[in-house]
Amino acid sequence: MTQANSALQATADDVAVSYPSPLKEFWQGFSFNKGAVAGMLFMLVVFFAAIFAPWVAPYSPIEQFRDHLLTPPAWLEGGSSAYLLGTDELGRDILSRLIHGARLSLFIGVSSVLMSLIPGIALGLVAAFFPRVAGPAIMRLMDVMMALPALLLAVAIVAILGPGLINTMIAIAVVALPGYVRLTRASALTELNRDYVTASRVAGAGKLRLMFVTVLPNCMAPLIVHATMSFSSAILEAAALGFLGLGVQPPTPEWGTMLASARDYIERAWWVVTMPGLTILFSVLAINLMGDGLRDALDPKLKRAA
Amino acid sequence: MFTFILRRLGLLIPTFFGITLLTFGLIRMIPGDPVEVMMGERSLDPQMHAEALHRLGLDKPLYAQYFDYLSNLARGDLGQSLVTRENVWAEFTTLFPATLELALCAMLFASVVGLLAGVLAAIKRGSLFDHGVMGISLTGFSMPIFWWGLVLIMFFSVSLGWTPVSGRLDLMFDIPPDTGFMLIDAWRAEAADPEYNAGAFKDALMHLILPSIVLGTIPLAVIARMTRSSMLEVMQEDYVRTARAKGLSPARVIFVHTLRNALIPVLTVMGLQVGVLMGGAVLTETIFSWPGIGKWLIDAIGRRDYPVVQNGILIVATLVILTNFIVDILYGIANPRIRHAK
């Protein structure tokens, strides 16, 4: 009896050894990519700073220190340790503005990803499950949206709706929508031919159950990777709209908007231009690195492709 | 081949009508109506308002308005700008060469550097150079190009004084826009009158360098990555091994046997960059005050010049789908499997 028990125990151990938990397996794949881990650490810091911005930032983002206009960063001659990254043309602390700007950029990024991910999945599933009428109609509509250069479409949408935070998010979400729809439809179509879907269908599962419970979970890996990548392009597009004066309006410290007003100072105060730009670049780069790692970890088939 | 082109053309037509619906709907979604927008802040006599609406055909039902819009398009009438009173198509054709010149130079820069870097990285896979190329291209891919433009201006124009800050040509030159391509126009003007137009070509070239680099950065990153992965894939094919085993020189194996086949997906990606270029042109032209389509559209949006916004977007979108169509056809020519796929 005890022998049988220990034998059972041994098999269980073997199973545990050969099949690590999904989370552990994911982490092994992800942490193999050093860049992805570095990107994740950077983004954790940015997220932390964004969430606790009022406590982390040394000053208010709109407080103007009139005696310290265009103060250089602390490590330069004339810099002051009170303003680590220097001040802008109105004497506002750049570091504080960047930290508060992180809130805005990440908020825009997360919300616009959600705003395109959810309808994108729904439309993509409908397109895959109703290939006669709804499918082609949805896909033609997506073709039309893809024909417009992303930024131009976003600019057009903001031009109609008017500049502002909410409209920026809507514009970015609309631009990203076709990507999700096409990806969801393509992966759902592959899954639809699998035996487990047929089995579920034969067992009497309804269309809705097939769509969301049977098929969707198996399409999530590429969608998660795509969502990460579109999170970074959302940040870029939000900054571009801000730069063009069509995004979040001043004095709100949005990264792109900060650059728009900094253009007039490129001859005198390089830090006013450099700091917001580097922040955008590093954040987008970090997210893209994370995306690469996620792809390696979640979607081993794609590993060799790119 | 003929049926293949026809089939692709058949897909093109609904997309085009979809775009006209979109640009048509765009104007109708603006709060208020176009007459109010045109008249601006002034208070409007209700009767005059109704007359203006009638004159513009805006009191008709929507489907009739859409039909009017389509028939105007079919006659080549894209309306006129509210600000300059110029024909939208005429404005487009004067400005388009500037964008095309910039886009071509950007693409040239991106393809030459991208292909070279991609091929070298693939040959020296795993080396420091390879990691460098991959790192730099990921950075380029993540680049906010409007900021990149400012940084380049700050460094090369302001600090070093090597390149001009903005525009297409120094104001002291007066070159007639024969072709609209500043490089060609300046070259011809300088050849015609070497004394008066001395240095015009060089000046035009210097104006082009920074904007081309800025606009070409993202395509460059994409092309380099794509070339590398495509090369790595083809290098494992049997025929490449055969070529090597036959004793062909490494250069011949790389450039004739491998690169030629690796180029097919790269060419597709290049074609797809047209949309990226048009989007990037909006930012690049704004930074460098480049008088092209991107700046035209942004200015029109700022001035609420809706006919320009509406039909400018229509033209750009049509250009993008046409280029994608041509890329599709070329791809079909290069790869029979695509041509015969159902």
Interface residues (C-beta under 8 A of the other chain):
Chain A: R140 L141 D143 V144 M146 A147 L148 P149 A150 L151 L152 V155 A156 A159 I160 S232 L236 A239 A240 F243 L244 G245 L246 G256 L259 A262 R263 I266 E267 W270 V273 T274 P276 G277 I280 L281 V284 L285 N288 L289 D292 A305 A306
Chain B: L11 P14 T15 G18 I19 L21 L22 L26 M29 I30 L138 T139 F141 S142 M143 P144 F146 W147 W148 L150 V151 I153 M154 V158 R225 S229 G275 V276 M278 G279 G280 V282 L283 T286 I287 L297 I298 I301 G302 V309 I313 V316 A317 V320 I321 N324
